[in-house]
Amino acid sequence: TKTDGERSTFEVRNGRQGSQGIPGTPGEDGTAVTITDISESTEDEGENIITFSDGSQITVRNGSQGIQGLKGDTGASGKNAYQYAQEGGYTGTEAQFAAKLAMPVITPEMYGAVGDGSTDDSAAIQAAINAAGSNAVVYMAKKTYAISTGLILNQKSGRLVCDGTIAYSGTDAAVSVRHSYMHIQIFAINAPNGTGLRLDASGHTVETNEIHVERITGSKVGLHLYTNNSGALYYIQYNRLYIGEIMSSQTCVYSENHTCWINENWYYLGRMGGGASVGIWLQNAGGDGTGANKFMSGGIEGLASTGTAIRIEGSSYNVFRNIRCAENYGATRVKFVGTCDYNDIETTLMDLTEVDISELADIGGGYNIMRGLHSNSGAG
């Protein structure tokens, strides 16, 4: 603000000010001045007052430019998203960070998250997700974010990048995806009392999402696809799911359909086990159909001795390729329940004597194909 009260817009550059005369450049009268005082504010939208040796002052508000001249919206903390990423262990340049995200960035720290593994960051992370909508990326640094309430992603075309771990202490789902066209990247989810990741079509169709998770550990259910029995026509379809590791105490992958369809999803899975009762369970529990899903890779090992590697219950037209079943001592490799037809299953290290059809009610006039490549019995 000039002395006559007129407001003007100016740009502050590191090392010089132009007409104001920050050290190194003469002011309008040709005399260089120095900064004699900086009164900093930590309040949101608070004023930072810079005083010069000639008595003049300029005021910069938090949330716009900040006294440090940082790029992006710094908020009251005086730090931008790149700095939070650096604190979390990110070693790339700011340009690489911007290219990695390619959208405006919001971090949970801007809403009060700590990421120390013990402070409950649930509200702060959810606030960041809600604020970002489909117009910005939510970036979570290489930290451990403790949450007691599950995170809900329900913005169409939303984007989340988490380089750290989401540690969930609740009994529901740590992360619920409830809309479409999202891009989600998470390093690790730990949910010892609940579900790691859920695609939930209770209130909206969930389709064409691309989801990458390196690890889901310590969960009861690792990956859960769910449609409820409300009668609404909401689908789960056309999603691409890349999960590196799922360690669960009950079920690693559970597709639970009560209404409409869970179909045409692509799964690229790594190692599954952890003492689970079921590796992959496709259940059609009253919906129109659970089928035409494609499992393109995966290793199922370390199941409970009474467990089942692949359980197909009332589901059809599914394809399994290159599924490794090994070290599941006493467990059933494939079990059919109800009406199941046109499933094509190719696994390695599978004895065909370990296929359970005792509860197979009907094949619907079709057939199921099973290939046991390099089977333990050598039968193939």
URCOR-V893615 format. One record per residue. N is the residue number from 1. RES is the residue in three letters. PHI is phi in whole degrees, 0 to 359 (999 if undefined). OMEGA is omega in whole degrees, 0 to 359 (999 if undefined). NEAR is the number of other ideal C-beta (glycine too) atoms within 8 Angstrom. Layout:
N	RES	PHI	OMEGA	NEAR
N	RES	PHI	OMEGA	NEAR
This chain:
1	THR	999	179	6
2	LYS	285	184	7
3	THR	298	181	3
4	ASP	275	177	4
5	GLY	90	180	6
6	GLU	287	179	6
7	ARG	268	179	6
8	SER	221	177	6
9	THR	258	180	4
10	PHE	220	180	9
11	GLU	243	179	5
12	VAL	260	178	8
13	ARG	250	177	8
14	ASN	301	174	4
15	GLY	94	178	6
16	ARG	200	185	9
17	GLN	243	187	10
18	GLY	86	187	8
19	SER	292	181	7
20	GLN	280	174	10
21	GLY	83	170	13
22	ILE	294	189	12
23	PRO	319	177	9
24	GLY	108	181	6
25	THR	224	178	10
26	PRO	298	175	7
27	GLY	282	183	12
28	GLU	295	181	5
29	ASP	270	177	5
30	GLY	85	182	5
31	THR	254	178	8
32	ALA	286	179	9
33	VAL	237	177	12
34	THR	241	176	7
35	ILE	278	180	11
36	THR	256	182	6
37	ASP	199	172	7
38	ILE	231	177	9
39	SER	262	185	7
40	GLU	269	176	7
41	SER	241	176	9
42	THR	257	181	8
43	GLU	278	175	7
44	ASP	297	184	7
45	GLU	64	178	7
46	GLY	291	184	10
47	GLU	262	173	7
48	ASN	255	185	14
49	ILE	255	179	10
50	ILE	255	181	12
51	THR	250	182	11
52	PHE	255	184	14
53	SER	295	178	7
54	ASP	270	178	8
55	GLY	91	180	6
56	SER	283	181	8
57	GLN	222	167	8
58	ILE	230	183	8
59	THR	237	177	9
60	VAL	237	183	11
61	ARG	270	171	10
62	ASN	296	177	15
63	GLY	95	177	10
64	SER	244	180	7
65	GLN	241	180	9
66	GLY	75	186	12
67	ILE	289	182	10
68	GLN	272	178	6
69	GLY	67	183	8
70	LEU	277	176	11
71	LYS	280	175	5
72	GLY	87	182	9
73	ASP	281	185	7
74	THR	272	183	13
75	GLY	68	186	10
76	ALA	292	185	11
77	SER	286	183	8
78	GLY	77	180	12
79	LYS	239	176	9
80	ASN	257	186	10
81	ALA	297	180	12
82	TYR	297	179	12
83	GLN	293	176	9
84	TYR	296	178	13
85	ALA	296	177	14
86	GLN	297	178	9
87	GLU	298	180	7
88	GLY	274	176	12
89	GLY	106	179	8
90	TYR	291	187	11
91	THR	249	180	4
92	GLY	284	177	6
93	THR	282	179	5
94	GLU	295	178	7
95	ALA	295	178	6
96	GLN	294	178	8
97	PHE	297	179	13
98	ALA	296	179	9
99	ALA	293	180	7
100	LYS	299	186	8
101	LEU	260	172	10
102	ALA	58	176	6
103	MET	209	171	8
104	PRO	306	189	7
105	VAL	242	172	10
106	ILE	234	177	12
107	THR	243	177	14
108	PRO	299	179	15
109	GLU	299	177	13
110	MET	295	180	10
111	TYR	246	173	11
112	GLY	104	179	9
113	ALA	292	181	13
114	VAL	249	180	7
115	GLY	73	180	15
116	ASP	258	178	8
117	GLY	86	180	9
118	SER	231	177	4
119	THR	294	180	9
120	ASP	286	182	7
121	ASP	262	186	14
122	SER	306	186	10
123	ALA	296	182	10
124	ALA	294	180	12
125	ILE	294	180	16
126	GLN	296	177	11
127	ALA	297	178	11
128	ALA	295	179	15
129	ILE	299	181	14
130	ASN	294	181	8
131	ALA	291	182	9
132	ALA	291	183	14
133	GLY	54	177	8
134	SER	253	186	8
135	ASN	254	183	6
136	ALA	211	176	11
137	VAL	265	169	13
138	VAL	267	181	15
139	TYR	247	177	14
140	MET	247	187	15
141	ALA	287	181	15
142	LYS	281	181	9
143	LYS	227	172	11
144	THR	253	181	9
145	TYR	260	178	16
146	ALA	278	177	12
147	ILE	225	176	16
148	SER	254	178	8
149	THR	244	182	8
150	GLY	297	179	12
151	LEU	273	182	13
152	ILE	242	177	8
153	LEU	255	184	14
154	ASN	231	177	8
155	GLN	256	178	12
156	LYS	302	179	8
157	SER	66	177	8
158	GLY	289	181	14
159	ARG	219	179	13
160	LEU	227	175	14
161	VAL	235	179	11
162	CYS	238	177	11
163	ASP	273	182	12
164	GLY	248	183	14
165	THR	243	172	10
166	ILE	262	183	15
167	ALA	254	188	10
168	TYR	254	182	14
169	SER	258	183	8
170	GLY	277	184	12
171	THR	250	179	4
172	ASP	267	180	7
173	ALA	250	178	13
174	ALA	296	179	16
175	VAL	227	178	14
176	SER	244	177	12
177	VAL	260	188	14
178	ARG	235	177	12
179	HIS	210	192	12
180	SER	235	174	11
181	TYR	61	178	8
182	MET	266	172	16
183	HIS	236	187	7
184	ILE	232	176	14
185	GLN	231	180	9
186	ILE	225	178	13
187	PHE	288	184	11
188	ALA	211	173	12
189	ILE	233	176	16
190	ASN	237	184	14
191	ALA	219	188	15
192	PRO	297	182	8
193	ASN	250	185	8
194	GLY	209	182	15
195	THR	258	179	13
196	GLY	287	183	19
197	LEU	229	180	17
198	ARG	233	167	12
199	LEU	263	192	13
200	ASP	241	180	11
201	ALA	259	179	15
202	SER	296	185	10
203	GLY	234	182	8
204	HIS	194	173	10
205	THR	297	180	9
206	VAL	246	185	16
207	GLU	213	172	11
208	THR	56	171	7
209	ASN	266	172	14
210	GLU	242	188	10
211	ILE	233	178	12
212	HIS	240	174	8
213	VAL	227	181	16
214	GLU	289	186	8
215	ARG	214	166	10
216	ILE	238	188	17
217	THR	234	173	12
218	GLY	66	184	8
219	SER	265	171	18
220	LYS	285	174	11
221	VAL	237	182	13
222	GLY	283	181	16
223	LEU	242	185	14
224	HIS	233	172	12
225	LEU	255	192	13
226	TYR	219	165	12
227	THR	241	184	16
228	ASN	272	184	8
229	ASN	255	181	6
230	SER	284	182	6
231	GLY	93	178	4
232	ALA	290	184	7
233	LEU	269	177	5
234	TYR	246	185	13
235	TYR	253	164	13
236	ILE	236	188	17
237	GLN	204	174	12
238	TYR	62	179	6
239	ASN	272	175	14
240	ARG	248	187	9
241	LEU	240	180	11
242	TYR	245	182	9
243	ILE	237	185	14
244	GLY	286	183	8
245	GLU	210	176	11
246	ILE	229	176	18
247	MET	246	186	14
248	SER	226	179	16
249	SER	270	181	8
250	GLN	240	183	8
251	THR	223	180	13
252	CYS	283	178	17
253	VAL	233	183	13
254	TYR	231	176	12
255	SER	257	189	12
256	GLU	242	186	11
257	ASN	249	178	17
258	HIS	250	180	10
259	THR	205	177	14
260	CYS	61	188	11
261	TRP	227	161	13
262	ILE	238	189	15
263	ASN	211	174	12
264	GLU	57	172	8
265	ASN	262	181	14
266	TRP	250	181	10
267	TYR	243	173	12
268	TYR	239	190	9
269	LEU	248	174	12
270	GLY	260	184	10
271	ARG	274	178	9
272	MET	230	179	19
273	GLY	163	179	13
274	GLY	83	181	12
275	GLY	86	181	8
276	ALA	296	176	17
277	SER	280	181	9
278	VAL	225	175	14
279	GLY	282	179	17
280	ILE	234	182	14
281	TRP	234	175	12
282	LEU	255	185	12
283	GLN	237	171	13
284	ASN	258	188	13
285	ALA	257	177	9
286	GLY	123	179	7
287	GLY	279	180	13
288	ASP	293	179	5
289	GLY	174	170	11
290	THR	236	186	15
291	GLY	196	179	12
292	ALA	58	174	8
293	ASN	270	186	15
294	LYS	236	176	11
295	PHE	256	191	13
296	MET	265	178	8
297	SER	191	176	9
298	GLY	151	175	14
299	GLY	235	181	10
300	ILE	251	183	16
301	GLU	208	178	12
302	GLY	72	176	8
303	LEU	283	173	16
304	ALA	298	185	8
305	SER	298	178	7
306	THR	257	186	6
307	GLY	276	180	13
308	THR	226	180	15
309	ALA	290	180	16
310	ILE	230	179	15
311	ARG	244	180	12
312	ILE	247	187	12
313	GLU	236	179	13
314	GLY	66	185	10
315	SER	238	187	14
316	SER	223	173	13
317	TYR	63	178	8
318	ASN	268	181	15
319	VAL	235	175	10
320	PHE	240	180	12
321	ARG	229	174	9
322	ASN	56	176	8
323	ILE	267	182	16
324	ARG	270	176	11
325	CYS	247	183	14
326	ALA	207	176	9
327	GLU	59	175	5
328	ASN	251	191	13
329	TYR	293	180	5
330	GLY	89	183	5
331	ALA	280	174	12
332	THR	280	182	10
333	ARG	282	181	13
334	VAL	225	178	16
335	LYS	231	176	11
336	PHE	255	179	13
337	VAL	226	179	11
338	GLY	76	180	11
339	THR	269	182	9
340	CYS	223	179	15
341	ASP	215	177	13
342	TYR	58	171	10
343	ASN	269	183	14
344	ASP	238	189	9
345	ILE	240	177	13
346	GLU	236	178	10
347	THR	232	173	17
348	THR	257	178	11
349	LEU	56	179	10
350	MET	238	171	14
351	ASP	273	179	10
352	LEU	294	175	10
353	THR	289	180	6
354	GLU	263	174	9
355	VAL	263	184	11
356	ASP	257	177	10
357	ILE	244	183	6
358	SER	296	180	4
359	GLU	248	177	9
360	LEU	283	185	10
361	ALA	277	187	6
362	ASP	196	173	7
363	ILE	251	171	10
364	GLY	58	181	9
365	GLY	80	182	4
366	GLY	248	183	8
367	TYR	199	172	6
368	ASN	236	181	12
369	ILE	248	176	7
370	MET	231	177	11
371	ARG	236	177	8
372	GLY	256	183	13
373	LEU	284	181	9
374	HIS	55	184	5
375	SER	293	181	12
376	ASN	298	182	6
377	SER	273	182	7
378	GLY	80	183	5
379	ALA	283	181	8
380	GLY	76	999	6
